[in-house]
């Protein structure tokens, strides 16, 4: 099988890096909106909170599967990088796990627990969402700056943490625009109009900082002819932001038209931003330290892992498609009976 694709030491690491990147991107978008819904909890009424939970209830566990897949690929396909990255990010990873656990428990208990305890579980749901979002943003900031723990890098990581958290609240708001109606939808539109600036600031900060990490990345973006070939990316991004802003300002439309447009446009913006990061850092899996080819496991091991991935990945994709198909449309009354 290896001979069919050329040198396995070349294409296997690239294939697993592409699969890991796709899993991370999918997680950021999908779990981003349900983290965002949790971040918006303090601004909603009790009845609205139930409807917000109903809007993500069928999806949140499937969304987190993509994080498990990404970490699993990092562990088995790039074991050297796994050790370096998780050692540098040990504390924010621990915060992330605590936040995800708190969210998962609160998600189930907030309705099943006695009424007098519901407020505590609501706070746990919000706190878990906040902790997970901040931890992911902090990890992104440190990764972009090369996993170096200087004061400037920590300050940038803190800024990225705040911006990504606001960005998640934004994508959560535009998700609610599509999944809800009435007063809650109007609130979601208001939240989105305010949160869009955090998303723009986060994408702008990471995009501006990335070329400054190394001369290699700077040359990849600003040498000729790359600077000309890549120029459509920022232009398209600006146009999409303007379009998104105009749509939000004119919402709601009659008959709920364009309700999913903000979420769709936001998804495209996240994909473009992630694509820019991937282009900048390739072929490094640890920025400017370890390439995917240096960190990869032996080709004999990777081919076995690839066979397993070819069985597992369609199941994850199929389950996700099924969930989003069955529970399409507006969120209904939350019920556990």
C-alpha positions in Angstrom: 0.0 0.0 0.0 2.8 2.4 0.8 4.3 2.1 -2.6 1.1 3.4 -4.2 1.6 6.9 -2.9 5.4 7.3 -3.1 7.6 7.9 -0.1 5.5 7.2 3.1 7.9 9.2 5.2 6.7 12.2 3.2 3.0 11.8 2.6 2.0 10.1 5.8 3.1 12.9 8.2 1.4 15.4 5.8 -1.8 13.4 5.7 -2.0 13.2 9.5 -1.1 16.9 9.9 -3.9 17.8 7.5 -6.3 15.5 9.4 -5.3 16.9 12.7 -5.7 20.5 11.4 -9.2 19.7 10.0 -10.2 18.2 13.3 -9.0 21.3 15.2 -10.8 23.6 12.8 -14.0 21.7 13.0 -13.8 21.7 16.8 -13.2 25.4 17.0 -16.2 26.2 14.9 -18.6 23.6 16.3 -17.7 23.6 20.0 -17.1 27.3 19.6 -20.7 28.1 19.2 -21.9 25.9 22.1 -19.1 27.5 24.3 -20.4 30.8 23.1 -24.0 30.0 24.1 -22.7 29.2 27.6 -20.8 32.5 27.7 -24.1 34.4 27.0 -26.0 32.7 29.9 -25.7 35.7 32.3 -27.5 38.0 29.9 -30.6 35.7 29.4 -33.7 35.1 31.5 -34.3 31.6 33.0 -36.7 30.7 30.3 -34.3 31.9 27.6 -31.5 29.8 29.2 -33.6 26.7 28.8 -34.1 27.5 25.1 -30.4 28.2 24.7 -29.5 24.9 26.2 -32.1 23.2 23.9 -30.4 24.8 20.9 -27.1 23.0 21.6 -28.3 19.9 23.5 -28.2 17.4 20.6 -24.8 18.6 19.4 -22.4 19.5 22.2 -21.1 16.0 22.9 -20.6 15.3 19.2 -18.7 18.6 18.8 -16.2 17.7 21.5 -15.4 14.5 19.7 -13.4 16.5 17.3 -11.1 17.7 20.1 -10.6 14.1 21.2 -9.7 13.2 17.6 -7.2 16.0 17.3 -5.4 15.3 20.6 -5.4 11.6 19.7 -3.7 12.2 16.4 -1.2 14.5 18.0 -0.4 11.7 20.6 -0.1 8.7 18.3 1.1 10.4 15.0 3.4 13.1 16.4 4.5 11.8 19.9 7.6 14.1 20.1 5.5 17.2 19.4 2.8 16.0 21.8 5.3 15.9 24.7 6.7 19.4 23.8 3.4 21.1 23.3 1.5 19.7 26.3 4.5 20.3 28.6 4.6 24.0 27.6 0.8 24.2 27.8 0.2 22.1 30.9 -1.6 24.7 33.0 -4.0 26.0 30.4 -4.7 22.4 29.3 -5.6 21.6 32.9 -7.9 24.6 33.1 -9.5 23.6 29.8 -10.3 20.1 31.1 -11.8 21.4 34.3 -13.9 23.8 32.3 -15.2 21.1 29.9 -15.9 18.8 32.9 -17.9 21.6 34.7 -19.9 22.3 31.5 -20.7 18.7 30.9 -21.9 18.1 34.5 -23.8 21.3 34.7 -25.4 20.7 31.3 -27.1 17.5 32.7 -27.7 18.6 36.3 -29.1 22.1 35.8 -32.5 20.8 34.8 -32.6 17.6 36.8 -31.4 19.1 40.1 -33.9 20.7 42.5 -35.0 24.2 41.6 -33.1 25.8 44.5 -29.8 24.5 43.0 -30.4 25.5 39.4 -28.7 28.9 39.9 -25.5 27.1 41.0 -25.5 24.8 38.0 -26.1 27.8 35.7 -23.1 29.5 37.2 -21.1 26.3 36.7 -22.2 26.1 33.1 -21.1 29.7 32.5 -17.9 29.3 34.5 -17.0 26.1 32.6 -17.6 27.8 29.3 -15.5 30.8 30.3 -12.6 28.7 31.6 -12.5 26.6 28.5 -12.7 29.6 26.2 -10.0 31.5 28.0 -7.7 28.5 28.1 -8.1 27.8 24.4 -7.3 31.4 23.6 -4.3 31.4 25.9 -3.0 28.3 24.3 -3.4 29.8 20.8 -1.5 32.9 21.8 1.4 30.9 23.3 1.5 28.6 20.3 1.6 31.5 17.8 4.5 33.1 19.7 6.5 29.8 19.7 5.6 28.4 23.1 8.1 30.7 24.7 7.1 32.0 28.2 8.4 35.5 28.2 6.3 38.4 29.7 5.5 39.8 26.2 4.3 36.4 25.0 2.2 35.8 28.1 0.6 39.3 27.7 -0.1 38.5 24.0 -1.6 35.1 25.0 -3.8 36.8 27.6 -5.0 39.3 24.9 -5.7 36.3 22.6 -7.6 34.6 25.4 -9.9 37.5 25.8 -10.4 38.0 22.1 -11.1 34.4 21.4 -13.6 34.3 24.3 -15.5 37.2 22.8 -15.2 35.6 19.4 -16.8 32.4 20.8 -19.6 34.5 22.3 -20.1 36.0 18.9 -20.4 32.7 17.1 -22.7 31.5 19.8 -24.9 34.5 19.2 -25.1 34.0 15.5 -25.9 30.3 16.1 -28.8 31.4 18.3 -30.0 33.8 15.6 -30.5 30.7 13.4 -31.9 28.4 16.0 -34.3 30.7 17.9 -37.1 33.2 17.3 -38.9 36.0 19.0 -37.3 37.9 21.9 -34.4 35.6 22.3 -33.5 35.9 18.6 -33.6 39.7 19.0 -31.3 39.5 21.9 -29.0 37.3 20.0 -28.8 39.8 17.2 -27.9 42.5 19.8 -25.2 40.2 21.2 -23.8 39.6 17.8 -23.6 43.3 16.9 -21.5 43.9 20.0 -19.4 40.7 19.8 -18.3 41.1 16.2 -15.6 43.5 17.3 -14.0 41.0 19.6 -13.9 38.5 16.7 -12.3 41.0 14.4 -9.8 42.0 17.1 -8.8 38.4 17.7 -8.3 37.5 14.1 -6.5 40.8 13.5 -4.2 40.3 16.5 -3.2 36.8 15.6 -2.8 37.7 11.9 -0.6 40.6 12.7 1.6 38.7 15.3 2.2 35.6 13.2 4.6 37.1 10.6 6.6 38.6 13.5 7.3 35.2 15.0 10.1 34.5 12.6 11.8 35.8 9.4 10.7 32.6 7.7 7.0 33.3 8.2 7.5 37.0 7.3 9.1 35.9 4.0 6.3 33.5 3.3 3.8 36.3 3.4 5.6 39.4 2.2 8.1 38.2 -0.4 7.4 38.5 -4.1 5.3 36.9 -5.6 3.7 35.5 -2.4 2.5 39.0 -1.3 0.6 39.3 -4.6 -0.8 35.8 -4.7 -2.0 36.0 -1.0 -3.4 39.6 -1.2 -7.0 38.4 -2.0 -7.2 36.7 1.5 -7.2 39.9 3.6 -9.4 41.7 0.9 -12.0 38.9 1.0 -11.9 38.9 4.8 -12.6 42.6 5.0 -15.4 42.3 2.5 -16.9 39.4 4.5 -16.7 41.4 7.7 -18.5 44.3 6.0 -21.2 42.0 4.6 -21.6 40.4 8.0 -22.0 43.8 9.7 -24.5 45.0 7.2 -26.6 41.9 7.6 -26.6 42.1 11.4 -27.6 45.8 11.2 -30.6 45.0 9.0 -31.8 41.9 11.0 -34.3 40.5 11.6 -35.6 40.0 8.1 -39.2 39.2 7.1 -40.0 35.5 7.3 -36.7 34.8 9.1 -34.8 35.1 5.9 -31.0 35.2 6.1 -31.2 33.8 9.7 -28.3 31.5 9.0 -26.2 34.0 6.9 -24.2 35.4 9.9 -23.2 31.9 11.1 -22.2 30.9 7.6 -20.1 34.0 7.0 -18.5 33.6 10.4 -17.6 30.0 9.6 -15.9 31.1 6.4 -13.9 33.8 8.4 -12.7 31.2 10.9 -11.7 28.8 8.1 -9.7 31.6 6.3 -8.0 32.6 9.6 -7.1 29.0 10.3 -5.9 28.5 6.8 -3.6 31.5 7.2 -2.1 30.0 10.4 -1.6 26.6 8.7 0.2 28.2 5.8 2.4 30.3 8.1 3.6 27.4 10.3 3.9 24.6 7.8 5.9 22.3 7.9 6.4 23.0 11.7 4.1 21.3 14.3 6.0 23.1 17.1 6.7 26.6 15.7 10.2 27.1 14.5 11.4 24.0 16.5 10.0 20.7 15.2 8.6 19.9 11.8 5.8 17.3 11.2 8.4 15.1 9.6 10.8 15.2 12.6 7.9 14.6 15.0 6.1 11.9 13.1 6.0 8.3 14.3 7.6 5.6 12.1 5.8 5.1 8.8 5.0 1.5 9.7 3.1 2.8 12.7 1.4 5.6 10.8 0.0 3.3 8.2 -1.6 1.1 10.9 -3.0 4.3 12.5 -4.3 5.5 9.1 -6.2 2.3 8.6 -7.9 2.8 12.0 -8.6 6.5 11.2 -10.3 5.5 7.9 -12.8 3.4 9.9 -13.3 5.9 12.8 -13.5 9.2 10.8 -16.6 8.2 8.7 -18.4 7.2 11.9 -17.7 10.6 13.5 -18.7 12.5 10.4 -21.8 10.3 9.9 -22.9 10.8 13.6 -22.4 14.5 13.3 -24.4 14.8 10.1 -27.2 12.7 11.5 -27.4 14.8 14.7 -27.5 18.1 12.7 -30.0 16.7 10.2 -32.4 15.2 12.8 -32.4 18.3 15.0 -32.4 20.9 12.3 -34.8 23.9 12.6 -35.6 26.0 15.5 -34.9 24.9 19.1 -38.0 23.7 20.9 -39.0 23.6 24.5 -36.3 22.0 26.7 -37.5 18.7 28.2 -35.9 15.7 29.7 -39.1 13.6 29.7 
